[in-house]
């Protein structure tokens, strides 16, 4: 039996939760989901420029786990762009950083 995933620490909920290709009505659009921790991994690594060790510590996970989350997130974003899919940002196993400091 697999171990349940450890909650990842994210700084904040995403303010935008959907992206879609221009010119395709939403009702005709296939979509793919990016988890909130995947978005956080992209933010920490690609936007903030943290190395994987530092980013993993910020999220409270191992570097190997961070690498897997980042790779899957990048693949999801790439598929959305290349295949013209809607990108929905939701779900995952995470807690907000303010919540992780409380308990």
Buried (B, 14 or more C-beta within 10 A) or exposed (E): EEEEEEBBBBEEEBEEEEBBEEEEEEEEEEEBBBBBBBBBBBBBBBEEEBEBEBBBBBBBBBBEBBBEBBEBBBEBBEBBEEEBBBBBBEEBEBBBBEEBEEE
